[in-house]
Amino acid sequence: MAAQDGSEGVEMETEVSLKASEDSSDQGGKGDAAEVSEQAVLADGEDTSTSQVSAVSNGDDSEEGKEMVELKIIWNKNKYDLKIPLDGTGAKLKERIHTLTGLPPAMQKVMYKGLLPEDKTLREIKVTNGAKIMVVGSTINDVLAVNTPKEVIQQEVKAEENKKEPLCRQKQHRKVLDKGKPEDIMPSIKGAKERLPTVPLSGMYNKSGGKVRLTFKLEQDQLWIGTKERTEKIPMGSIKNVVTEPIEGHEDYHMMAFQLGPTEASQYWVYWVPAHRMSVVNVSSNHSDKPRRPPVKVLSSQLREGKGGSLGGGKTELSIRRLGGGVGGSLTVSVVWMQGTVVEANTDQNSALLLDETGNFHITGVNNIPRGKPCLQPGKYVMVMGVIQSHNPEPVLRAVKLADLSDNAAMHRRMWKYEVEDLQQTLP
């Protein structure tokens, strides 16, 4: 795919190489021809499959007198095979990675037994055949997406929505609406505006036609979505958008969706919401005047050394030192992503102690997380997303999500600091 994106530039390079070959010696002409052959393969615009990677490698193989080394390049969950001269530098390797992935050299962090130096050869840093080279970095498009103004995104979403037919006419929603109103539907009061009740909003259907209730726990900054089977506790900050529309023929009731991820595929639909509750629901889902930030990857030492404190309502906001040698300044965080090894789990106290490479940190609320307990065995390496409760003398998070990363613990530990640094350098 990277080869396709860069095909225009490759064609220009091919023309230059052909012209240079006319003015050079026979020996130089052969070398240039080999380079042209390699670039021509890339310009074909074929799939970046293993066969194409092999074609790129074969071009280097034709260079006489150069000892080659075969590498496994791992970036963004993708693996690439690469053959490159052993006496090539780290900078040259970055150029080849750019060809494979489309990731500019300046945006790459290349790891092999630590950060790979650009000025040393692969031989000098003892790279061997079959070595795995880890790459961390974001493409220009990824960075632009992070920094796209919220207003622009909202305008684009609204324009797209205007092109669509009414939601209630779409097949996926009709199969629920055609069931009719739930027998325990809540009454809708025209023109009324009520405060959010302390009891759940019930008498509604979800997308599968099952009964659903909504409870807004503002003191915990959570939306609870309850069904017959279970109750999901959703952090308010993870709700990216709320979509609502009156139901045709029953305009005193609405259908609405909470978008819980980056795309519309993550929408959780609720049907037959009384119209007079809509303003309450929307305000509750966006009750903070400040724009909500996604979880920020951090190290425990950053929180420990951070400045700030409680904002009330169980919330803490910190200003932390940004990692990396590029973008300077501080970051403001309240919801964070951390990784570490479980040192001790106290389910009786609803808490656990973890350790990352910079120190200890504590998590609370572990018993409230579905499938969270199996993660909390001493020695396991886990990911935690949570809300900062305090930061001194040791950080404390109220956990909202846990995941066991023990299967690839060695790789996750080795990469974690670089992932943290890379993300923090791309954040505005």
LINKA-V88743 format. One record per residue. PSI is psi as a letter, one per 40 degrees, with the letter a starting at -180 (999 if undefined). Layout:
PSI ; PSI
This chain:
d ; d ; d ; d ; d ; e ; d ; d ; d ; d ; d ; d ; d ; d ; d ; d ; d ; d ; d ; d ; d ; d ; e ; i ; i ; d ; d ; d ; d ; d ; d ; d ; d ; d ; d ; d ; d ; d ; d ; d ; d ; d ; e ; d ; f ; i ; i ; g ; a ; d ; d ; d ; d ; d ; d ; d ; d ; d ; d ; d ; d ; e ; h ; i ; e ; h ; h ; i ; h ; h ; i ; h ; h ; h ; h ; f ; e ; i ; h ; h ; h ; h ; h ; i ; h ; d ; e ; i ; i ; d ; d ; d ; d ; d ; d ; d ; d ; d ; d ; d ; e ; e ; h ; i ; d ; e ; e ; i ; h ; h ; h ; h ; f ; a ; h ; h ; i ; d ; e ; i ; i ; d ; d ; d ; e ; f ; h ; i ; h ; e ; i ; h ; h ; h ; h ; h ; i ; i ; i ; d ; d ; d ; d ; d ; d ; d ; e ; h ; i ; d ; d ; d ; d ; d ; d ; d ; d ; d ; d ; d ; d ; d ; e ; i ; i ; h ; d ; e ; e ; i ; d ; d ; d ; d ; d ; d ; d ; e ; e ; a ; i ; i ; d ; f ; i ; i ; i ; h ; h ; h ; e ; i ; h ; i ; i ; h ; i ; e ; i ; i ; h ; a ; f ; i ; i ; a ; d ; e ; e ; i ; i ; i ; i ; h ; h ; h ; g ; d ; d ; e ; f ; i ; h ; h ; h ; h ; a ; d ; d ; i ; h ; h ; h ; h ; h ; d ; e ; e ; h ; d ; i ; h ; h ; i ; h ; i ; h ; h ; e ; f ; e ; e ; i ; i ; i ; i ; h ; h ; h ; e ; a ; e ; i ; e ; e ; e ; h ; h ; i ; h ; i ; f ; h ; h ; d ; e ; e ; d ; d ; d ; d ; d ; d ; d ; e ; f ; e ; h ; d ; i ; h ; h ; i ; i ; h ; h ; h ; i ; i ; d ; d ; d ; d ; d ; e ; i ; h ; a ; a ; h ; e ; i ; f ; e ; i ; h ; h ; i ; h ; i ; h ; h ; i ; i ; e ; c ; h ; a ; a ; i ; i ; h ; i ; d ; h ; i ; h ; i ; i ; i ; h ; h ; d ; h ; h ; g ; d ; d ; e ; f ; i ; i ; h ; i ; h ; a ; e ; e ; a ; i ; i ; i ; i ; i ; f ; d ; e ; e ; h ; h ; f ; d ; d ; d ; d ; f ; h ; h ; e ; i ; h ; i ; h ; h ; h ; i ; h ; h ; d ; i ; e ; h ; d ; i ; i ; h ; i ; h ; h ; e ; h ; i ; h ; h ; e ; d ; d ; f ; d ; d ; d ; d ; d ; d ; e ; d ; d ; d ; d ; d ; d ; d ; d ; d ; d ; e ; i ; 999
